Amino acid sequence: MRSPSVKSLVAAFRDLDPKGARQIKKIARGAGWNGHYAALCAIDKILGMHGVEALGPSEYEYGPPPYEYLNAGDTYATTLIYKRATDTLFIGCYGDVVEREDTEGTW
C-alpha cells in the first residue's frame, strides 16, 4: 500500500521518530492488497493507537468497508486512514472523511 513520507509521518505524530516512521513505511510497502489489515494492526501498535476500525458502508451488502482507520480516541484527532479503492494510507482524521463523504452524497 502507498503511505505518507517519513517526513510527513514524523510531523503528524509528535511521539514518532524517523526510525518508527521508516518502520511504518516498510510495513505498509509489504502489506499487499490482502495483508492491509495485519499491516494496520502492526502500525497501530507502533503509534500507540486504540485498534483498527471500519469506516463507511460497503458497496455491497456483505463487502468490506471503503475505509479503515487507526482509532486515536477522538473523531478529529490525527490518525492514519486506509482507503481501500486506492490501496492508500493517508494522514487525516476520520471525522473529516465522514463529513466529506456525507456532503458528496456517497453515503
Beta strands, then each sheet from edge to edge (+ up, - down):
strand 1: 52-55
strand 2: 67-70
strand 3: 79-83
strand 4: 88-92
sheet 1: 1+ 2- 3+ 4-
end
